[in-house]
Amino acid sequence: MSTILINATHGPDDPESATLPFVVGNVAATADQDAVVLLTLEGAWLAVRGRTDGVAQPGLPVLREVMTQFVAAGGRIWACGACTNPRGITQDDLVEGATIVSAAQVVELLASGAAPLSF
């Protein structure tokens, strides 16, 4: 099984850019690929419970629904620790399936051969 690491840098204020990483992640996860969406910069807000409620881009699935489907299909949501910390986001704030990770964990995944993609 290959791994895809999808970097999501946009938050709820940009519905299209926030949703697309999870659309791609869903395709990977439902195809039995190891899929990780890494939330960095403003994307870190996507990991916070309630922050994606009502976020939708016309023509795309509702963000909260696609995130739930992603986790249900086995996808993992990683929130960048260096991005969550200055925003005051803690593990207790996160949606189901999300975890705060260190840069070392991201580097380890990439060094093991994960294919990176960024939005």
C-alpha contacts under 8 A as a table, 3 or more apart, distances in Angstrom:
res1	aa1	res2	aa2	distance
1	M	32	D	7.47
1	M	33	Q	5.76
1	M	34	D	6.67
2	S	33	Q	5.78
2	S	34	D	6.11
2	S	114	A	6.96
3	T	33	Q	6.11
3	T	34	D	4.51
3	T	35	A	5.78
3	T	36	V	7.67
3	T	113	G	7.35
3	T	114	A	4.73
3	T	115	A	6.24
4	I	28	A	7.55
4	I	33	Q	7.47
4	I	34	D	6.34
4	I	35	A	5.06
4	I	36	V	6.31
4	I	114	A	5.30
4	I	115	A	4.71
4	I	116	P	5.99
4	I	117	L	7.47
5	L	35	A	6.22
5	L	36	V	4.94
5	L	37	V	5.94
5	L	38	L	6.80
5	L	110	L	7.85
5	L	114	A	6.13
5	L	115	A	5.90
5	L	116	P	4.78
5	L	117	L	6.22
6	I	21	P	6.18
6	I	25	G	7.14
6	I	35	A	7.68
6	I	36	V	6.14
6	I	37	V	4.69
6	I	38	L	5.89
6	I	116	P	5.90
6	I	117	L	4.75
6	I	118	S	5.59
6	I	119	F	7.52
7	N	21	P	7.20
7	N	37	V	5.87
7	N	38	L	4.70
7	N	39	L	6.07
7	N	40	T	6.90
7	N	116	P	7.42
7	N	117	L	6.08
7	N	118	S	4.48
7	N	119	F	6.04
8	A	17	S	7.73
8	A	18	A	6.63
8	A	21	P	6.00
8	A	37	V	6.72
8	A	38	L	5.93
8	A	39	L	4.94
8	A	40	T	6.10
8	A	43	G	5.54
8	A	118	S	6.25
8	A	119	F	5.21
9	T	18	A	7.59
9	T	39	L	6.14
9	T	40	T	4.97
9	T	41	L	5.33
9	T	42	E	5.71
9	T	43	G	4.43
9	T	44	A	7.56
9	T	118	S	7.75
9	T	119	F	6.24
10	H	13	D	7.61
10	H	14	D	6.22
10	H	17	S	5.89
10	H	18	A	5.27
10	H	40	T	7.86
10	H	41	L	7.13
10	H	42	E	5.12
10	H	43	G	4.36
10	H	119	F	7.53
11	G	14	D	5.89
11	G	15	P	7.39
11	G	17	S	7.81
11	G	18	A	5.64
11	G	42	E	4.84
11	G	43	G	4.27
11	G	44	A	6.98
11	G	45	W	5.79
11	G	46	L	5.92
12	P	15	P	5.62
12	P	18	A	6.35
12	P	43	G	7.70
12	P	45	W	7.18
12	P	46	L	6.58
12	P	51	R	6.98
12	P	52	T	6.11
12	P	55	V	6.35
14	D	17	S	5.64
14	D	18	A	6.01
15	P	18	A	5.06
15	P	19	T	5.94
15	P	55	V	6.01
15	P	56	A	5.72
15	P	57	Q	5.31
15	P	63	L	7.58
16	E	19	T	5.32
16	E	20	L	6.24
16	E	56	A	7.62
16	E	57	Q	5.41
16	E	60	L	7.64
17	S	20	L	5.61
17	S	21	P	7.37
17	S	119	F	6.36
18	A	21	P	6.58
18	A	22	F	7.78
18	A	43	G	7.05
18	A	46	L	7.75
18	A	63	L	7.55
18	A	119	F	7.95
19	T	22	F	5.55
19	T	23	V	6.39
19	T	56	A	7.87
19	T	57	Q	7.77
19	T	60	L	7.55
19	T	61	P	7.70
19	T	62	V	7.76
19	T	63	L	5.37
19	T	66	V	7.67
20	L	23	V	4.93
20	L	24	V	6.26
20	L	119	F	7.44
21	P	24	V	5.29
21	P	25	G	5.97
21	P	37	V	6.84
21	P	118	S	7.80
21	P	119	F	6.44
22	F	25	G	4.66
22	F	26	N	5.87
22	F	37	V	7.08
22	F	63	L	7.87
22	F	66	V	6.28
22	F	67	M	6.09
22	F	70	F	6.70
23	V	26	N	5.17
23	V	27	V	6.50
23	V	66	V	6.70
24	V	27	V	5.17
24	V	28	A	6.40
25	G	28	A	5.11
25	G	29	A	6.00
25	G	35	A	5.85
25	G	36	V	7.09
25	G	37	V	6.79
25	G	70	F	6.58
25	G	75	G	7.06
26	N	29	A	5.04
26	N	30	T	5.87
26	N	66	V	7.47
26	N	69	Q	7.06
26	N	70	F	4.98
26	N	73	A	7.26
26	N	75	G	7.41
27	V	30	T	5.43
27	V	31	A	6.20
28	A	31	A	5.12
28	A	32	D	6.61
28	A	33	Q	5.20
28	A	34	D	7.15
28	A	35	A	6.05
29	A	32	D	5.20
29	A	33	Q	5.12
29	A	34	D	6.19
29	A	35	A	5.55
29	A	70	F	6.81
29	A	73	A	5.63
29	A	74	G	6.13
29	A	75	G	5.65
30	T	33	Q	7.25
30	T	73	A	5.82
34	D	74	G	7.69
34	D	75	G	6.84
35	A	74	G	7.68
35	A	75	G	5.05
35	A	76	R	6.37
36	V	75	G	5.84
36	V	76	R	4.74
36	V	77	I	5.79
36	V	78	W	6.83
37	V	75	G	7.68
37	V	76	R	6.36
37	V	77	I	5.00
37	V	78	W	6.05
38	L	77	I	6.16
38	L	78	W	4.71
38	L	79	A	5.83
38	L	80	C	6.81
39	L	42	E	7.87
39	L	43	G	4.82
39	L	44	A	4.81
39	L	45	W	7.99
39	L	46	L	7.28
39	L	47	A	7.45
39	L	77	I	7.41
39	L	78	W	6.07
39	L	79	A	4.74
39	L	80	C	5.91
40	T	43	G	5.03
40	T	44	A	5.19
40	T	79	A	6.60
40	T	80	C	5.45
40	T	83	C	5.89
41	L	44	A	5.87
41	L	83	C	5.53
42	E	45	W	5.96
42	E	83	C	7.90
43	G	46	L	5.54
43	G	47	A	7.81
44	A	47	A	5.78
44	A	48	V	7.66
44	A	79	A	5.76
44	A	80	C	6.83
44	A	83	C	6.35
44	A	84	T	5.98
45	W	48	V	5.49
45	W	51	R	6.68
45	W	84	T	7.95
46	L	49	R	7.96
46	L	51	R	6.23
46	L	52	T	6.16
47	A	51	R	7.71
47	A	77	I	7.67
47	A	79	A	6.60
47	A	93	D	7.85
47	A	94	L	5.24
47	A	95	V	5.68
47	A	98	A	6.36
48	V	51	R	5.62
48	V	52	T	7.84
48	V	89	I	7.42
48	V	93	D	5.42
48	V	94	L	4.56
48	V	95	V	5.77
49	R	52	T	7.46
49	R	93	D	6.08
49	R	94	L	5.41
49	R	95	V	4.79
50	G	53	D	5.35
52	T	55	V	5.27
52	T	63	L	6.51
52	T	64	R	5.66
53	D	63	L	7.89
53	D	64	R	6.23
54	G	62	V	7.58
54	G	63	L	7.94
54	G	64	R	7.76
55	V	62	V	6.45
55	V	63	L	5.82
55	V	64	R	7.27
56	A	60	L	7.11
56	A	61	P	6.91
56	A	62	V	4.70
56	A	63	L	5.79
57	Q	60	L	5.50
57	Q	61	P	7.36
57	Q	62	V	7.10
61	P	65	E	7.12
61	P	66	V	6.32
62	V	65	E	5.45
62	V	66	V	6.31
63	L	66	V	5.22
63	L	67	M	6.14
64	R	67	M	5.17
64	R	68	T	6.24
65	E	68	T	5.12
65	E	69	Q	6.21
66	V	69	Q	5.02
66	V	70	F	6.06
67	M	70	F	5.01
67	M	71	V	6.42
68	T	71	V	5.35
68	T	72	A	6.15
69	Q	72	A	4.98
69	Q	73	A	6.10
70	F	73	A	5.22
70	F	74	G	6.63
70	F	75	G	5.17
70	F	76	R	7.70
71	V	74	G	5.15
71	V	75	G	4.64
71	V	76	R	6.10
71	V	77	I	7.60
71	V	96	E	7.94
71	V	97	G	5.87
72	A	75	G	7.10
76	R	97	G	6.12
76	R	98	A	6.62
77	I	97	G	6.00
77	I	98	A	4.48
77	I	99	T	6.46
78	W	98	A	5.66
78	W	99	T	5.23
78	W	100	I	5.80
78	W	101	V	6.08
79	A	83	C	7.58
79	A	84	T	6.86
79	A	98	A	6.82
79	A	99	T	5.91
79	A	100	I	4.60
79	A	101	V	6.00
80	C	83	C	5.18
80	C	84	T	6.08
80	C	100	I	5.87
80	C	101	V	5.47
80	C	102	S	6.33
80	C	103	A	7.22
81	G	84	T	5.06
81	G	85	N	5.85
81	G	100	I	5.46
81	G	101	V	5.39
81	G	102	S	5.40
81	G	103	A	7.47
82	A	85	N	5.70
82	A	86	P	7.19
82	A	102	S	7.27
82	A	103	A	7.68
83	C	86	P	6.18
83	C	87	R	6.82
84	T	87	R	5.18
84	T	88	G	6.20
84	T	89	I	4.90
84	T	90	T	7.00
84	T	100	I	7.66
85	N	88	G	5.20
85	N	89	I	5.91
85	N	90	T	7.29
86	P	89	I	7.71
89	I	93	D	6.29
89	I	94	L	7.93
90	T	93	D	5.39
90	T	94	L	7.10
90	T	100	I	7.76
91	Q	94	L	5.50
91	Q	99	T	6.47
91	Q	100	I	6.35
94	L	98	A	6.04
94	L	99	T	7.16
95	V	98	A	5.73
101	V	105	Q	6.35
101	V	106	V	7.55
102	S	105	Q	5.37
102	S	106	V	6.76
103	A	106	V	5.11
103	A	107	V	6.15
104	A	107	V	5.06
104	A	108	E	6.02
105	Q	108	E	5.05
105	Q	109	L	6.28
106	V	109	L	5.20
106	V	110	L	6.29
107	V	110	L	5.11
107	V	111	A	5.93
108	E	111	A	5.06
108	E	112	S	6.15
109	L	112	S	5.18
109	L	113	G	6.82
109	L	114	A	5.88
110	L	113	G	5.33
110	L	114	A	4.76
110	L	115	A	7.12
110	L	116	P	7.45
111	A	114	A	7.14
